[in-house]
Amino acid sequence: MANFTINDLKLEYYWETQEDSVKEITGFPPNVILNCTQGYEVLYFLNQYMDHLGWATKVSFNNIEILIKTRLPYGTRTHMEIKNWLDILHRK
């Protein structure tokens, strides 16, 4: 798994979700909502997505972070929906 940490995140987040609870999520489940305001949830999702693409640069990590935080379409909420949206953007 990609190994980006809290220090690699550019944007501000809340840290109320426990880190251990997000590590239980595997893959990109269609029934688990990603809370984009919670740091550990975003960090874990970004690391998984970077692995999915085979990418490893901090620039790519931060670009995806910014996309999720600022351009995520309304109603796109689950891990699978966000992954699919990012995959479409990546193909363009």
Biopython code that builds the backbone (N, CA, C, O; Angstrom):
import numpy as np
from Bio.PDB.StructureBuilder import StructureBuilder

atoms = [
    (1, "MET", "N", (0.837, -1.183, 0.000)),
    (1, "MET", "CA", (0.000, 0.000, 0.000)),
    (1, "MET", "C", (0.879, 1.242, 0.000)),
    (1, "MET", "O", (1.940, 1.270, 0.624)),
    (2, "ALA", "N", (0.416, 2.278, -0.717)),
    (2, "ALA", "CA", (1.128, 3.555, -0.692)),
    (2, "ALA", "C", (1.271, 3.986, 0.766)),
    (2, "ALA", "O", (0.439, 3.646, 1.608)),
    (3, "ASN", "N", (2.301, 4.716, 1.046)),
    (3, "ASN", "CA", (2.629, 5.005, 2.438)),
    (3, "ASN", "C", (2.600, 6.494, 2.762)),
    (3, "ASN", "O", (3.436, 6.975, 3.527)),
    (4, "PHE", "N", (1.663, 7.219, 2.198)),
    (4, "PHE", "CA", (1.554, 8.633, 2.516)),
    (4, "PHE", "C", (0.998, 8.778, 3.932)),
    (4, "PHE", "O", (0.248, 7.925, 4.407)),
    (5, "THR", "N", (1.375, 9.862, 4.594)),
    (5, "THR", "CA", (0.992, 10.071, 5.991)),
    (5, "THR", "C", (0.213, 11.370, 6.148)),
    (5, "THR", "O", (0.003, 12.107, 5.185)),
    (6, "ILE", "N", (-0.204, 11.632, 7.358)),
    (6, "ILE", "CA", (-0.917, 12.863, 7.696)),
    (6, "ILE", "C", (-0.134, 14.083, 7.217)),
    (6, "ILE", "O", (-0.720, 15.053, 6.736)),
    (7, "ASN", "N", (1.167, 14.033, 7.349)),
    (7, "ASN", "CA", (2.006, 15.168, 6.970)),
    (7, "ASN", "C", (2.009, 15.438, 5.473)),
    (7, "ASN", "O", (2.386, 16.528, 5.045)),
    (8, "ASP", "N", (1.595, 14.460, 4.669)),
    (8, "ASP", "CA", (1.547, 14.644, 3.221)),
    (8, "ASP", "C", (0.264, 15.309, 2.741)),
    (8, "ASP", "O", (0.200, 15.786, 1.608)),
    (9, "LEU", "N", (-0.759, 15.345, 3.593)),
    (9, "LEU", "CA", (-2.010, 15.991, 3.212)),
    (9, "LEU", "C", (-1.819, 17.501, 3.155)),
    (9, "LEU", "O", (-1.137, 18.080, 4.001)),
    (10, "LYS", "N", (-2.422, 18.131, 2.158)),
    (10, "LYS", "CA", (-2.308, 19.581, 1.992)),
    (10, "LYS", "C", (-3.446, 20.348, 2.643)),
    (10, "LYS", "O", (-3.254, 21.470, 3.112)),
    (11, "LEU", "N", (-4.621, 19.754, 2.673)),
    (11, "LEU", "CA", (-5.817, 20.453, 3.115)),
    (11, "LEU", "C", (-6.107, 20.157, 4.585)),
    (11, "LEU", "O", (-5.481, 19.290, 5.194)),
    (12, "GLU", "N", (-7.060, 20.889, 5.136)),
    (12, "GLU", "CA", (-7.396, 20.721, 6.551)),
    (12, "GLU", "C", (-8.538, 19.731, 6.718)),
    (12, "GLU", "O", (-9.463, 19.679, 5.908)),
    (13, "TYR", "N", (-8.451, 18.939, 7.799)),
    (13, "TYR", "CA", (-9.441, 17.907, 8.075)),
    (13, "TYR", "C", (-9.756, 17.862, 9.557)),
    (13, "TYR", "O", (-9.029, 18.413, 10.384)),
    (14, "TYR", "N", (-10.856, 17.194, 9.873)),
    (14, "TYR", "CA", (-11.175, 16.838, 11.247)),
    (14, "TYR", "C", (-10.579, 15.454, 11.475)),
    (14, "TYR", "O", (-10.386, 14.687, 10.532)),
    (15, "TRP", "N", (-10.293, 15.146, 12.722)),
    (15, "TRP", "CA", (-9.640, 13.868, 13.041)),
    (15, "TRP", "C", (-10.460, 13.095, 14.066)),
    (15, "TRP", "O", (-9.913, 12.531, 15.014)),
    (16, "GLU", "N", (-11.784, 13.073, 13.868)),
    (16, "GLU", "CA", (-12.682, 12.410, 14.809)),
    (16, "GLU", "C", (-12.817, 10.914, 14.543)),
    (16, "GLU", "O", (-13.020, 10.144, 15.481)),
    (17, "THR", "N", (-12.710, 10.487, 13.295)),
    (17, "THR", "CA", (-12.785, 9.069, 12.953)),
    (17, "THR", "C", (-11.493, 8.398, 13.400)),
    (17, "THR", "O", (-10.401, 8.912, 13.156)),
    (18, "GLN", "N", (-11.622, 7.259, 14.048)),
    (18, "GLN", "CA", (-10.453, 6.524, 14.525)),
    (18, "GLN", "C", (-9.707, 5.886, 13.354)),
    (18, "GLN", "O", (-10.325, 5.332, 12.444)),
    (19, "GLU", "N", (-8.401, 5.965, 13.383)),
    (19, "GLU", "CA", (-7.568, 5.405, 12.316)),
    (19, "GLU", "C", (-7.805, 3.904, 12.145)),
    (19, "GLU", "O", (-7.871, 3.417, 11.016)),
    (20, "ASP", "N", (-7.932, 3.177, 13.233)),
    (20, "ASP", "CA", (-8.122, 1.722, 13.150)),
    (20, "ASP", "C", (-9.426, 1.351, 12.447)),
    (20, "ASP", "O", (-9.489, 0.325, 11.769)),
    (21, "SER", "N", (-10.455, 2.163, 12.599)),
    (21, "SER", "CA", (-11.742, 1.827, 11.983)),
    (21, "SER", "C", (-11.688, 1.929, 10.461)),
    (21, "SER", "O", (-12.372, 1.170, 9.775)),
    (22, "VAL", "N", (-10.895, 2.843, 9.921)),
    (22, "VAL", "CA", (-10.818, 2.959, 8.462)),
    (22, "VAL", "C", (-9.908, 1.894, 7.855)),
    (22, "VAL", "O", (-10.042, 1.565, 6.676)),
    (23, "LYS", "N", (-9.012, 1.369, 8.624)),
    (23, "LYS", "CA", (-8.119, 0.317, 8.116)),
    (23, "LYS", "C", (-8.863, -0.997, 7.901)),
    (23, "LYS", "O", (-8.344, -1.901, 7.247)),
    (24, "GLU", "N", (-10.070, -1.110, 8.442)),
    (24, "GLU", "CA", (-10.884, -2.308, 8.250)),
    (24, "GLU", "C", (-11.520, -2.334, 6.862)),
    (24, "GLU", "O", (-11.991, -3.383, 6.423)),
    (25, "ILE", "N", (-11.542, -1.211, 6.173)),
    (25, "ILE", "CA", (-12.150, -1.114, 4.842)),
    (25, "ILE", "C", (-11.179, -1.696, 3.825)),
    (25, "ILE", "O", (-10.011, -1.310, 3.780)),
    (26, "THR", "N", (-11.663, -2.620, 3.015)),
    (26, "THR", "CA", (-10.816, -3.202, 1.979)),
    (26, "THR", "C", (-11.379, -2.872, 0.612)),
    (26, "THR", "O", (-12.590, -2.922, 0.398)),
    (27, "GLY", "N", (-10.510, -2.539, -0.294)),
    (27, "GLY", "CA", (-10.935, -2.205, -1.650)),
    (27, "GLY", "C", (-11.739, -0.919, -1.692)),
    (27, "GLY", "O", (-11.488, 0.022, -0.939)),
    (28, "PHE", "N", (-12.710, -0.901, -2.589)),
    (28, "PHE", "CA", (-13.549, 0.274, -2.788)),
    (28, "PHE", "C", (-15.008, -0.159, -2.681)),
    (28, "PHE", "O", (-15.686, -0.308, -3.697)),
    (29, "PRO", "N", (-15.497, -0.361, -1.455)),
    (29, "PRO", "CA", (-16.843, -0.893, -1.280)),
    (29, "PRO", "C", (-17.933, 0.059, -1.782)),
    (29, "PRO", "O", (-17.830, 1.273, -1.605)),
    (30, "PRO", "N", (-18.974, -0.493, -2.407)),
    (30, "PRO", "CA", (-20.056, 0.335, -2.932)),
    (30, "PRO", "C", (-21.041, 0.792, -1.859)),
    (30, "PRO", "O", (-21.937, 1.588, -2.136)),
    (31, "ASN", "N", (-20.876, 0.291, -0.641)),
    (31, "ASN", "CA", (-21.826, 0.621, 0.418)),
    (31, "ASN", "C", (-21.194, 1.382, 1.585)),
    (31, "ASN", "O", (-21.833, 1.541, 2.625)),
    (32, "VAL", "N", (-19.965, 1.851, 1.435)),
    (32, "VAL", "CA", (-19.286, 2.601, 2.503)),
    (32, "VAL", "C", (-19.060, 4.025, 2.022)),
    (32, "VAL", "O", (-18.401, 4.258, 1.009)),
    (33, "ILE", "N", (-19.618, 4.972, 2.765)),
    (33, "ILE", "CA", (-19.496, 6.385, 2.420)),
    (33, "ILE", "C", (-18.149, 6.915, 2.900)),
    (33, "ILE", "O", (-17.716, 6.628, 4.017)),
    (34, "LEU", "N", (-17.497, 7.689, 2.044)),
    (34, "LEU", "CA", (-16.245, 8.350, 2.406)),
    (34, "LEU", "C", (-16.586, 9.735, 2.927)),
    (34, "LEU", "O", (-17.134, 10.559, 2.195)),
    (35, "ASN", "N", (-16.268, 9.991, 4.178)),
    (35, "ASN", "CA", (-16.486, 11.307, 4.765)),
    (35, "ASN", "C", (-15.267, 12.160, 4.423)),
    (35, "ASN", "O", (-14.202, 12.007, 5.020)),
    (36, "CYS", "N", (-15.435, 13.047, 3.468)),
    (36, "CYS", "CA", (-14.316, 13.842, 2.942)),
    (36, "CYS", "C", (-13.813, 14.922, 3.890)),
    (36, "CYS", "O", (-12.869, 15.641, 3.565)),
    (37, "THR", "N", (-14.435, 15.041, 5.059)),
    (37, "THR", "CA", (-13.947, 16.001, 6.044)),
    (37, "THR", "C", (-13.071, 15.330, 7.101)),
    (37, "THR", "O", (-12.447, 16.009, 7.916)),
    (38, "GLN", "N", (-13.025, 13.999, 7.085)),
    (38, "GLN", "CA", (-12.275, 13.242, 8.090)),
    (38, "GLN", "C", (-10.919, 12.824, 7.541)),
    (38, "GLN", "O", (-10.838, 12.095, 6.551)),
    (39, "GLY", "N", (-9.870, 13.281, 8.178)),
    (39, "GLY", "CA", (-8.512, 13.079, 7.697)),
    (39, "GLY", "C", (-8.112, 11.630, 7.488)),
    (39, "GLY", "O", (-7.575, 11.285, 6.436)),
    (40, "TYR", "N", (-8.366, 10.770, 8.476)),
    (40, "TYR", "CA", (-7.948, 9.373, 8.329)),
    (40, "TYR", "C", (-8.708, 8.672, 7.211)),
    (40, "TYR", "O", (-8.146, 7.823, 6.520)),
    (41, "GLU", "N", (-9.981, 9.018, 7.026)),
    (41, "GLU", "CA", (-10.754, 8.405, 5.948)),
    (41, "GLU", "C", (-10.189, 8.794, 4.591)),
    (41, "GLU", "O", (-10.020, 7.943, 3.717)),
    (42, "VAL", "N", (-9.896, 10.075, 4.414)),
    (42, "VAL", "CA", (-9.346, 10.560, 3.146)),
    (42, "VAL", "C", (-7.950, 9.992, 2.921)),
    (42, "VAL", "O", (-7.635, 9.536, 1.821)),
    (43, "LEU", "N", (-7.130, 10.016, 3.933)),
    (43, "LEU", "CA", (-5.755, 9.504, 3.818)),
    (43, "LEU", "C", (-5.760, 8.034, 3.398)),
    (43, "LEU", "O", (-5.023, 7.643, 2.493)),
    (44, "TYR", "N", (-6.579, 7.230, 4.047)),
    (44, "TYR", "CA", (-6.626, 5.810, 3.729)),
    (44, "TYR", "C", (-7.142, 5.585, 2.301)),
    (44, "TYR", "O", (-6.596, 4.766, 1.561)),
    (45, "PHE", "N", (-8.190, 6.312, 1.923)),
    (45, "PHE", "CA", (-8.724, 6.189, 0.566)),
    (45, "PHE", "C", (-7.662, 6.581, -0.460)),
    (45, "PHE", "O", (-7.457, 5.870, -1.443)),
    (46, "LEU", "N", (-6.989, 7.705, -0.238)),
    (46, "LEU", "CA", (-5.969, 8.167, -1.182)),
    (46, "LEU", "C", (-4.843, 7.140, -1.335)),
    (46, "LEU", "O", (-4.393, 6.879, -2.451)),
    (47, "ASN", "N", (-4.391, 6.563, -0.236)),
    (47, "ASN", "CA", (-3.343, 5.541, -0.312)),
    (47, "ASN", "C", (-3.811, 4.331, -1.120)),
    (47, "ASN", "O", (-3.062, 3.797, -1.939)),
    (48, "GLN", "N", (-5.046, 3.904, -0.888)),
    (48, "GLN", "CA", (-5.574, 2.776, -1.657)),
    (48, "GLN", "C", (-5.699, 3.125, -3.139)),
    (48, "GLN", "O", (-5.383, 2.311, -4.006)),
    (49, "TYR", "N", (-6.161, 4.340, -3.419)),
    (49, "TYR", "CA", (-6.343, 4.728, -4.816)),
    (49, "TYR", "C", (-4.996, 4.866, -5.525)),
    (49, "TYR", "O", (-4.868, 4.479, -6.687)),
    (50, "MET", "N", (-4.015, 5.399, -4.854)),
    (50, "MET", "CA", (-2.681, 5.501, -5.445)),
    (50, "MET", "C", (-2.148, 4.103, -5.768)),
    (50, "MET", "O", (-1.530, 3.911, -6.816)),
    (51, "ASP", "N", (-2.373, 3.136, -4.896)),
    (51, "ASP", "CA", (-1.982, 1.752, -5.170)),
    (51, "ASP", "C", (-2.729, 1.213, -6.385)),
    (51, "ASP", "O", (-2.141, 0.551, -7.241)),
    (52, "HIS", "N", (-4.016, 1.496, -6.455)),
    (52, "HIS", "CA", (-4.849, 1.044, -7.574)),
    (52, "HIS", "C", (-4.257, 1.509, -8.908)),
    (52, "HIS", "O", (-4.253, 0.760, -9.884)),
    (53, "LEU", "N", (-3.761, 2.740, -8.944)),
    (53, "LEU", "CA", (-3.186, 3.295, -10.171)),
    (53, "LEU", "C", (-1.721, 2.923, -10.370)),
    (53, "LEU", "O", (-1.199, 2.994, -11.483)),
    (54, "GLY", "N", (-1.071, 2.530, -9.292)),
    (54, "GLY", "CA", (0.360, 2.265, -9.365)),
    (54, "GLY", "C", (1.176, 3.552, -9.323)),
    (54, "GLY", "O", (2.320, 3.585, -9.776)),
    (55, "TRP", "N", (0.590, 4.592, -8.787)),
    (55, "TRP", "CA", (1.271, 5.881, -8.693)),
    (55, "TRP", "C", (1.918, 6.024, -7.322)),
    (55, "TRP", "O", (1.481, 5.409, -6.350)),
    (56, "ALA", "N", (2.985, 6.858, -7.255)),
    (56, "ALA", "CA", (3.695, 6.983, -5.991)),
    (56, "ALA", "C", (4.182, 8.392, -5.680)),
    (56, "ALA", "O", (4.867, 8.588, -4.676)),
    (57, "THR", "N", (3.850, 9.380, -6.508)),
    (57, "THR", "CA", (4.383, 10.721, -6.257)),
    (57, "THR", "C", (3.466, 11.529, -5.351)),
    (57, "THR", "O", (2.243, 11.389, -5.389)),
    (58, "LYS", "N", (4.074, 12.367, -4.549)),
    (58, "LYS", "CA", (3.312, 13.228, -3.648)),
    (58, "LYS", "C", (2.468, 14.228, -4.435)),
    (58, "LYS", "O", (1.376, 14.590, -3.999)),
    (59, "VAL", "N", (2.959, 14.675, -5.580)),
    (59, "VAL", "CA", (2.204, 15.614, -6.412)),
    (59, "VAL", "C", (0.880, 14.983, -6.847)),
    (59, "VAL", "O", (-0.169, 15.623, -6.766)),
    (60, "SER", "N", (0.927, 13.743, -7.302)),
    (60, "SER", "CA", (-0.297, 13.037, -7.705)),
    (60, "SER", "C", (-1.222, 12.842, -6.513)),
    (60, "SER", "O", (-2.434, 13.026, -6.621)),
    (61, "PHE", "N", (-0.650, 12.472, -5.387)),
    (61, "PHE", "CA", (-1.413, 12.289, -4.152)),
    (61, "PHE", "C", (-2.170, 13.568, -3.811)),
    (61, "PHE", "O", (-3.370, 13.528, -3.541)),
    (62, "ASN", "N", (-1.479, 14.692, -3.820)),
    (62, "ASN", "CA", (-2.108, 15.967, -3.479)),
    (62, "ASN", "C", (-3.109, 16.426, -4.530)),
    (62, "ASN", "O", (-4.128, 17.027, -4.191)),
    (63, "ASN", "N", (-2.834, 16.153, -5.800)),
    (63, "ASN", "CA", (-3.788, 16.519, -6.848)),
    (63, "ASN", "C", (-5.100, 15.761, -6.690)),
    (63, "ASN", "O", (-6.176, 16.339, -6.849)),
    (64, "ILE", "N", (-5.018, 14.480, -6.380)),
    (64, "ILE", "CA", (-6.230, 13.692, -6.166)),
    (64, "ILE", "C", (-6.953, 14.174, -4.908)),
    (64, "ILE", "O", (-8.181, 14.255, -4.882)),
    (65, "GLU", "N", (-6.194, 14.488, -3.883)),
    (65, "GLU", "CA", (-6.783, 15.025, -2.652)),
    (65, "GLU", "C", (-7.595, 16.286, -2.949)),
    (65, "GLU", "O", (-8.729, 16.424, -2.490)),
    (66, "ILE", "N", (-7.015, 17.189, -3.705)),
    (66, "ILE", "CA", (-7.690, 18.449, -4.039)),
    (66, "ILE", "C", (-8.927, 18.194, -4.903)),
    (66, "ILE", "O", (-9.963, 18.829, -4.704)),
    (67, "LEU", "N", (-8.823, 17.271, -5.859)),
    (67, "LEU", "CA", (-9.987, 16.920, -6.685)),
    (67, "LEU", "C", (-11.146, 16.444, -5.814)),
    (67, "LEU", "O", (-12.283, 16.886, -5.983)),
    (68, "ILE", "N", (-10.854, 15.553, -4.893)),
    (68, "ILE", "CA", (-11.908, 15.009, -4.031)),
    (68, "ILE", "C", (-12.529, 16.111, -3.188)),
    (68, "ILE", "O", (-13.746, 16.150, -3.009)),
    (69, "LYS", "N", (-11.715, 16.984, -2.684)),
    (69, "LYS", "CA", (-12.207, 18.015, -1.757)),
    (69, "LYS", "C", (-12.940, 19.148, -2.485)),
    (69, "LYS", "O", (-13.845, 19.756, -1.914)),
    (70, "THR", "N", (-12.567, 19.438, -3.725)),
    (70, "THR", "CA", (-13.113, 20.634, -4.375)),
    (70, "THR", "C", (-13.992, 20.361, -5.587)),
    (70, "THR", "O", (-14.780, 21.228, -5.967)),
    (71, "ARG", "N", (-13.887, 19.174, -6.214)),
    (71, "ARG", "CA", (-14.618, 18.951, -7.470)),
    (71, "ARG", "C", (-15.497, 17.713, -7.472)),
    (71, "ARG", "O", (-16.095, 17.379, -8.495)),
    (72, "LEU", "N", (-15.580, 17.037, -6.353)),
    (72, "LEU", "CA", (-16.383, 15.824, -6.282)),
    (72, "LEU", "C", (-17.845, 16.159, -6.583)),
    (72, "LEU", "O", (-18.431, 17.015, -5.921)),
    (73, "PRO", "N", (-18.436, 15.493, -7.575)),
    (73, "PRO", "CA", (-19.830, 15.790, -7.924)),
    (73, "PRO", "C", (-20.790, 15.487, -6.773)),
    (73, "PRO", "O", (-20.596, 14.537, -6.014)),
    (74, "TYR", "N", (-21.807, 16.300, -6.666)),
    (74, "TYR", "CA", (-22.822, 16.118, -5.645)),
    (74, "TYR", "C", (-23.428, 14.725, -5.770)),
    (74, "TYR", "O", (-23.765, 14.288, -6.870)),
    (75, "GLY", "N", (-23.564, 14.040, -4.660)),
    (75, "GLY", "CA", (-24.157, 12.712, -4.660)),
    (75, "GLY", "C", (-23.155, 11.584, -4.836)),
    (75, "GLY", "O", (-23.507, 10.415, -4.676)),
    (76, "THR", "N", (-21.920, 11.912, -5.162)),
    (76, "THR", "CA", (-20.866, 10.900, -5.290)),
    (76, "THR", "C", (-20.267, 10.738, -3.903)),
    (76, "THR", "O", (-19.502, 11.588, -3.447)),
    (77, "ARG", "N", (-20.619, 9.633, -3.225)),
    (77, "ARG", "CA", (-20.274, 9.547, -1.812)),
    (77, "ARG", "C", (-19.551, 8.275, -1.393)),
    (77, "ARG", "O", (-18.745, 8.305, -0.463)),
    (78, "THR", "N", (-19.822, 7.166, -2.055)),
    (78, "THR", "CA", (-19.215, 5.915, -1.589)),
    (78, "THR", "C", (-17.803, 5.747, -2.157)),
    (78, "THR", "O", (-17.415, 6.411, -3.118)),
    (79, "HIS", "N", (-17.068, 4.861, -1.547)),
    (79, "HIS", "CA", (-15.709, 4.587, -2.016)),
    (79, "HIS", "C", (-15.723, 4.191, -3.490)),
    (79, "HIS", "O", (-14.897, 4.669, -4.267)),
    (80, "MET", "N", (-16.647, 3.328, -3.876)),
    (80, "MET", "CA", (-16.721, 2.859, -5.267)),
    (80, "MET", "C", (-17.099, 4.002, -6.212)),
    (80, "MET", "O", (-16.508, 4.134, -7.284)),
    (81, "GLU", "N", (-18.066, 4.822, -5.832)),
    (81, "GLU", "CA", (-18.473, 5.944, -6.682)),
    (81, "GLU", "C", (-17.327, 6.927, -6.892)),
    (81, "GLU", "O", (-17.119, 7.412, -8.003)),
    (82, "ILE", "N", (-16.586, 7.220, -5.829)),
    (82, "ILE", "CA", (-15.470, 8.164, -5.930)),
    (82, "ILE", "C", (-14.343, 7.568, -6.773)),
    (82, "ILE", "O", (-13.750, 8.264, -7.598)),
    (83, "LYS", "N", (-14.047, 6.292, -6.572)),
    (83, "LYS", "CA", (-13.034, 5.616, -7.382)),
    (83, "LYS", "C", (-13.418, 5.655, -8.855)),
    (83, "LYS", "O", (-12.588, 5.982, -9.703)),
    (84, "ASN", "N", (-14.665, 5.326, -9.166)),
    (84, "ASN", "CA", (-15.120, 5.327, -10.559)),
    (84, "ASN", "C", (-15.039, 6.718, -11.170)),
    (84, "ASN", "O", (-14.641, 6.863, -12.325)),
    (85, "TRP", "N", (-15.409, 7.735, -10.413)),
    (85, "TRP", "CA", (-15.327, 9.120, -10.896)),
    (85, "TRP", "C", (-13.873, 9.495, -11.184)),
    (85, "TRP", "O", (-13.574, 10.074, -12.228)),
    (86, "LEU", "N", (-12.979, 9.169, -10.267)),
    (86, "LEU", "CA", (-11.560, 9.457, -10.478)),
    (86, "LEU", "C", (-11.004, 8.683, -11.666)),
    (86, "LEU", "O", (-10.195, 9.215, -12.427)),
    (87, "ASP", "N", (-11.428, 7.435, -11.834)),
    (87, "ASP", "CA", (-10.980, 6.638, -12.975)),
    (87, "ASP", "C", (-11.391, 7.299, -14.297)),
    (87, "ASP", "O", (-10.612, 7.325, -15.250)),
    (88, "ILE", "N", (-12.605, 7.826, -14.346)),
    (88, "ILE", "CA", (-13.072, 8.519, -15.560)),
    (88, "ILE", "C", (-12.223, 9.746, -15.833)),
    (88, "ILE", "O", (-11.845, 9.994, -16.978)),
    (89, "LEU", "N", (-11.915, 10.522, -14.796)),
    (89, "LEU", "CA", (-11.074, 11.700, -14.969)),
    (89, "LEU", "C", (-9.680, 11.305, -15.438)),
    (89, "LEU", "O", (-9.081, 11.999, -16.259)),
    (90, "HIS", "N", (-9.172, 10.216, -14.930)),
    (90, "HIS", "CA", (-7.826, 9.748, -15.266)),
    (90, "HIS", "C", (-7.756, 9.331, -16.747)),
    (90, "HIS", "O", (-6.715, 9.488, -17.384)),
    (91, "ARG", "N", (-8.847, 8.809, -17.284)),
    (91, "ARG", "CA", (-8.863, 8.355, -18.677)),
    (91, "ARG", "C", (-8.949, 9.500, -19.678)),
    (91, "ARG", "O", (-8.624, 9.322, -20.852)),
    (92, "LYS", "N", (-9.383, 10.674, -19.225)),
    (92, "LYS", "CA", (-9.554, 11.805, -20.164)),
    (92, "LYS", "C", (-8.222, 12.358, -20.590)),
    (92, "LYS", "O", (-8.170, 13.307, -21.372)),
]
sb = StructureBuilder()
sb.init_structure("model")
sb.init_model(0)
sb.init_chain("A")
sb.init_seg("    ")
for serial, (resi, resn, name, xyz) in enumerate(atoms, 1):
    if name == "N":
        sb.init_residue(resn, " ", resi, " ")
    sb.init_atom(name, np.array(xyz, "f"), 0.0, 1.0, " ", f" {name:<3s}", serial, name[0])
structure = sb.get_structure()
